[in-house]
């Protein structure tokens, strides 16, 4: 489980870097170009299968570990073991956190990945020959990020992801036997920083579009004008 978890951490970094293209004010050009590359490059498409297997195996290992832990606790469960005194909240609730992430993942994959790979997205259009035939995944993202319940689900999933990484990053290295008096504390704090930065960055995306942009992804006039005025004043 530790290997698949750490592998999925690398995926999160790559996915985050790509999704940060959403913040460019270019009508989605950078993000649509990025998503087109990810969807058509044969190397990336091959890696996707490894990613699917990684997710599947990680989920299977999580369920198997939960069953083993439940059997080991016996009928009295946490009452007799007093695990709340001997373990962190995150470690005791990894199954719940993972389940929330799984529910979000199913909705997220259908909403974006399935539509991007198997149709259902409008084309960018326009006069630019290089981009007019690209799928406009950016517009699908903007539409989704203006649906209040999806924004809530997305943010809740990122909070769960943050707690999941808070425990999982450190324990993944420990499971692999990478314990060292000097470096283990460093790994611990790197894991904490990784959990906070990654989850906060992902959560900022739906919040930004829901609160500050219109249905085309442009900044609302009431927000854009003060920002532009401040930038102009700086020069």
Buried (B, 14 or more C-beta within 10 A) or exposed (E): BBBBBBBBBEBBEEBBEBBBBBEEEEBBBBBBBBBBEBBEEEEEEEBBEEBEEBBEBBBEBBEEEBEEBEEEBEEEEEEEBEBEEEBBEBBBBBBEBBBBBBBBBEBBBEBBBEBBBEEEBEEBEEEEEEBEEBBBBBBBBBBBBBBEEBBEBBBBBBBBBBBBBBBBBBBBBEBEEEEEEEEEEEBBEBBBEBBEBBBEBBBBBBBBBBEBBBEEBEBEEEEBEEEEEEEEEEE
